[in-house]
Amino acid sequence: MYSVSQVPRVSVIVLSWNGRGLLENCLRSLAAQDYRDFETIVVDNGSSDGTVEMLADSFADCRVIANSENKGFCQGNNQAIAVARGELIVLVNNDAEAAPEFLSRMVAAADLDPEFGMFAGRIMMFDQRDVFDSTGLLVYPDGVCRSRGWLERDEGQYDESDECLGPNGCAAMYRRAMLDDVGTFDERYFAYLEDLDLAMRGQLRGWRCRYVADAVVYHKKSMTSGYHSAFKASLVERNRIWNAAKLFPRRILFLSPFYTLARYFAQGYAAATGQGISKGFTRDYSRFRLAKILGRAYIDAFRYLPEILVERRRIQKERRLGALAVFALMKRYRLPVKDLAFKD
């Protein structure tokens, strides 16, 4: 990939936790890239499945950070970003496999648009390669996000590269200059919705995001945490509160609880009628367990709210977008409540 004396232009970071087989396939897809000026950094979050030994045996050219415990998506990636040498930082999930042209096309997009700080890959479902996973993020006005294109069949609607709010963390590229400007992932989040937080902080500072239509990755969804995981649900609900408190204009922040009530109502109706992601939670968990998950999320969110509000003051003071531009941004990339409620 590069000589010892050469500094690579791109640093690819892959985070893994007890996903040895997934990681091996991911790294083989990276080894097959037609772009060669990159280093690969693997962060192992305390796996007990022989991941570190497999890396030493089969992928000796990778730089490895071996943690003794699971430090989460945010801290794990931040560890790698801190030692990465590239001017372009690429994140690839361990449960994803990149097409051979993925890196070359992401780098070409960065060369074409030097004022853009973020780049989103075209993420397709691994087992349904004509169905989209993500073409960038959309935001709901209470801090939740979901991917544009989620579960849509490919009919050519995303064949053209365009701007988007931010990249899904499954296949994302960031300029080092942007990360130096706005910071890296907020480690309080641990995992989930952290990609929206980073994208919004970038947008508020004037860093735009490009969706790269021909940079393809195939993703096996939620293979690590589980799709209907209670742990995931609690983190999502907690982190969306922090997103709203840190990032949103005051008017949207004031209205945010009403949007949350609308979302709860729509998700409740979806659960009652056997639709959307809610049907999985009501199938797997009792109402008492769901209330406990929700309560824990709110307790954790409000415990750290003073720190979050301090962060908000700094972010809002340093933003380069005016209030009207922020409103326009959130309107342009708004996530409809029906998609949250009725899509699985």
C-alpha positions in Angstrom: 0.0 0.0 0.0 2.8 2.4 0.8 6.5 2.3 1.8 7.6 2.8 5.4 9.0 6.2 4.6 6.0 7.4 2.7 3.1 9.1 4.4 -0.2 7.7 3.0 -2.8 10.2 1.7 -5.7 8.2 3.1 -6.1 6.5 6.5 -8.9 3.8 6.5 -10.2 2.9 10.0 -12.1 -0.3 10.7 -13.5 -0.8 14.2 -14.4 -4.3 15.3 -15.8 -6.1 18.3 -16.2 -9.9 18.3 -16.7 -9.9 14.5 -13.7 -11.8 13.3 -15.3 -13.3 10.2 -16.9 -10.0 9.2 -13.7 -8.2 9.7 -11.7 -10.6 7.6 -14.0 -10.1 4.7 -14.0 -6.4 5.1 -10.2 -6.2 5.1 -10.0 -8.4 2.1 -12.2 -6.0 0.2 -9.9 -3.2 1.3 -6.8 -5.1 0.1 -8.5 -5.4 -3.3 -8.9 -1.6 -3.8 -7.6 -0.1 -7.0 -6.4 2.9 -5.1 -3.2 2.0 -3.2 -2.0 5.2 -1.3 -3.6 4.3 2.0 -3.0 2.7 5.4 -5.4 0.5 7.3 -5.9 0.9 11.0 -8.0 -1.7 12.8 -9.3 -0.9 16.3 -10.3 -4.1 18.2 -12.6 -3.3 21.1 -11.6 -6.1 23.4 -12.8 -9.0 21.3 -12.7 -12.6 22.7 -13.0 -14.4 19.4 -9.3 -14.4 18.3 -9.5 -11.2 16.2 -6.1 -9.9 17.3 -4.4 -13.2 16.5 -6.1 -13.4 13.1 -4.9 -9.9 12.3 -1.3 -10.8 13.2 -1.5 -14.0 11.1 -3.3 -12.7 8.0 -3.1 -8.9 7.9 0.3 -8.0 9.2 0.4 -4.8 7.2 -2.5 -3.3 9.2 -1.8 -1.1 12.1 -3.7 -2.5 15.1 -5.0 -0.8 18.2 -6.0 -3.6 20.7 -8.2 -2.4 23.5 -8.8 -4.5 26.6 -12.5 -3.6 26.7 -15.2 -2.3 24.4 -14.7 1.5 24.2 -17.5 2.0 21.8 -17.7 3.4 18.3 -16.8 7.0 19.2 -13.7 6.5 21.4 -12.4 3.6 19.3 -12.5 5.6 16.1 -11.1 8.6 17.9 -8.1 6.5 19.0 -7.4 5.7 15.4 -7.9 9.2 14.1 -5.4 10.4 16.6 -2.6 8.2 15.1 -3.8 8.3 11.5 -1.4 9.9 9.1 -3.6 10.6 6.1 -5.2 13.9 5.2 -8.3 12.0 4.3 -9.9 9.8 7.1 -12.2 7.0 5.9 -14.4 4.9 8.2 -15.6 1.5 7.1 -17.7 -0.7 9.3 -16.4 -4.2 9.9 -19.7 -5.6 8.7 -19.3 -3.9 5.3 -17.4 -4.8 2.1 -16.1 -2.1 -0.2 -16.3 -2.4 -4.0 -12.8 -2.3 -5.6 -13.3 1.4 -6.8 -14.6 2.7 -3.5 -11.5 4.5 -2.3 -10.4 5.8 -5.7 -13.8 7.4 -6.2 -14.0 8.9 -2.8 -10.6 10.4 -3.3 -11.6 11.7 -6.7 -14.6 13.4 -5.1 -12.3 15.1 -2.5 -10.0 16.4 -5.3 -13.0 17.7 -7.3 -14.6 19.5 -4.3 -11.8 20.9 -2.0 -14.4 23.0 -0.1 -16.3 19.9 1.0 -15.2 18.4 4.3 -17.3 15.2 4.4 -18.1 12.5 1.8 -20.8 9.9 2.0 -20.5 6.5 0.2 -23.3 4.7 -1.7 -24.2 2.0 0.8 -26.3 -0.9 -0.4 -27.7 -3.9 1.4 -25.3 -6.8 1.4 -27.9 -9.5 0.6 -30.1 -7.2 -1.6 -27.8 -5.3 -3.7 -30.5 -3.4 -5.5 -31.8 -2.0 -2.2 -30.3 1.1 -0.5 -29.0 1.3 3.0 -27.8 4.9 2.9 -27.0 7.8 0.6 -26.4 10.2 3.4 -28.2 11.3 6.6 -31.6 12.9 7.2 -32.6 14.6 10.5 -35.8 14.6 12.4 -36.5 17.7 14.5 -36.0 15.9 17.8 -32.5 14.8 17.1 -33.1 11.3 15.6 -31.6 10.6 12.2 -31.9 8.0 9.6 -30.4 7.4 6.2 -31.7 8.9 3.0 -32.7 6.1 0.6 -33.2 3.5 3.5 -34.9 0.4 2.1 -35.6 2.0 -1.3 -35.1 -0.2 -4.3 -32.6 1.2 -6.8 -34.4 2.7 -9.7 -31.7 5.2 -10.6 -32.9 7.9 -8.1 -29.5 8.2 -6.5 -27.2 7.7 -9.5 -26.1 11.4 -9.5 -23.7 12.7 -6.9 -25.1 15.6 -4.9 -24.9 17.3 -1.6 -26.3 15.7 1.6 -26.4 16.5 5.3 -23.6 14.1 6.3 -22.3 10.6 5.8 -23.5 7.5 7.5 -20.6 6.3 9.7 -20.7 2.9 8.0 -18.8 4.3 4.9 -17.7 7.9 5.5 -14.7 10.1 4.6 -13.7 13.3 6.4 -10.9 15.8 5.7 -8.4 16.0 8.5 -8.8 19.8 8.2 -12.4 19.5 9.1 -11.8 17.3 12.1 -9.1 19.7 13.3 -11.6 22.5 13.0 -14.7 20.9 14.6 -13.3 18.0 16.6 -13.9 14.3 16.4 -16.6 12.1 17.7 -18.2 13.0 21.1 -17.2 10.0 23.3 -20.1 10.5 25.6 -22.3 9.1 22.9 -20.5 5.7 22.9 -22.3 4.7 19.7 -25.3 5.7 17.5 -26.3 9.1 16.1 -22.7 10.3 16.6 -22.4 10.6 12.8 -25.2 13.1 12.8 -23.6 15.1 15.6 -20.3 15.3 13.8 -21.9 16.1 10.5 -24.0 18.9 12.0 -21.0 20.4 13.8 -19.2 20.4 10.4 -22.2 22.0 8.6 -22.5 24.7 11.3 -18.9 25.6 10.6 -19.4 25.7 6.9 -18.1 22.3 5.9 -20.4 20.7 3.3 -20.9 17.0 2.5 -20.9 15.3 -0.9 -22.7 12.1 -1.7 -20.4 10.1 -4.0 -22.8 8.0 -6.1 -20.2 5.6 -7.6 -18.3 4.8 -4.3 -20.1 1.6 -3.3 -20.1 -0.4 -0.1 -22.2 -3.4 0.8 -23.5 -3.5 4.4 -24.7 -6.3 6.6 -27.0 -4.2 8.9 -26.5 -4.2 12.7 -24.5 -7.4 12.8 -22.7 -6.3 16.0 -25.4 -4.9 18.3 -28.5 -6.5 16.8 -31.2 -4.7 15.0 -33.8 -4.7 17.7 -31.3 -4.4 20.6 -32.5 -2.8 23.8 -29.0 -1.4 24.3 -29.1 0.3 20.9 -32.6 1.7 21.5 -31.5 3.2 24.8 -28.5 4.9 23.3 -30.4 6.2 20.3 -33.0 7.8 22.5 -30.4 9.3 24.8 -28.2 10.6 22.0 -30.9 12.2 20.0 -31.7 14.4 23.1 -28.0 15.5 23.2 -28.1 16.1 19.4 -31.1 18.5 19.8 -29.7 20.2 22.8 -26.3 20.8 21.2 -27.0 21.6 17.6 -30.5 22.9 17.0 -31.6 26.5 16.7 -33.6 27.7 19.8 -37.0 27.6 17.9 -36.6 24.0 16.8 -35.2 23.0 20.2 -38.3 24.5 21.9 -40.6 22.6 19.5 -38.6 19.4 19.8 -40.7 17.8 22.5 -43.8 18.1 20.4 -42.0 16.4 17.5 -41.0 13.7 19.9 -44.7 13.2 21.0 -45.7 13.0 17.3 -43.0 10.4 16.7 -44.1 8.3 19.7 -47.7 8.4 18.6 -46.8 7.3 15.1 -44.5 4.6 16.3 -47.2 3.4 18.7 -49.7 3.2 15.9 -47.1 1.4 13.8 -46.5 -1.1 16.6 -50.2 -1.7 17.1 -50.7 -2.4 13.4 -47.6 -4.5 13.0 -45.6 -2.1 10.9 -42.1 -0.6 10.9 -39.3 -1.1 13.3 -41.6 -0.8 16.3 -43.2 -4.1 15.6 -39.9 -5.8 16.4 -39.5 -4.1 19.7 -43.1 -4.9 20.8 -42.6 -8.5 19.7 -39.3 -8.9 21.6 -39.9 -6.8 24.7 -42.8 -6.2 27.1 -44.3 -2.8 27.6 -42.7 -2.6 31.0 -39.3 -3.4 29.5 -39.8 -0.7 26.8 -40.8 1.9 29.4 -37.7 0.9 31.4 -35.5 1.4 28.3 -37.0 4.8 27.6 -36.7 5.9 31.2 -33.1 4.9 31.4 -32.4 6.9 28.2 -33.9 10.0 29.7 -32.1 9.6 33.0 -28.8 9.2 31.3 -29.5 12.1 28.9 -30.4 14.6 31.6 -27.5 13.5 33.9 -25.1 15.0 31.4 -27.3 17.8 30.2 -25.3 20.6 31.9 -22.1 19.5 30.1 -24.1 19.3 26.8 -25.4 22.8 27.3 -21.9 24.1 27.9 -20.9 22.5 24.6 -24.0 24.0 22.9 -22.9 27.5 23.9 -19.5 27.0 22.3 -20.9 25.4 19.1 -23.5 28.1 18.6 -20.9 30.9 19.3 -18.5 29.5 16.8 -20.9 28.5 14.0 -20.5 30.2 10.6 -24.0 29.5 9.3 -26.7 32.1 10.1 -29.9 31.1 11.7 -31.9 31.2 8.4 -29.2 29.0 6.7 -29.5 26.4 9.6 -33.3 26.4 9.3 -33.0 25.9 5.5 -30.4 23.1 6.0 -32.7 21.2 8.4 -35.7 21.7 6.2 -33.8 20.4 3.1 -32.7 17.3 4.9 -35.7 16.7 7.1 -36.6 13.1 7.9 -40.4 12.5 7.6 -42.1 11.0 10.7 -43.8 8.4 8.6 -40.4 7.0 7.5 -39.3 6.7 11.2 -42.5 5.0 12.2 -43.4 2.8 9.2 -40.1 1.7 7.8 -38.3 -1.2 9.5 
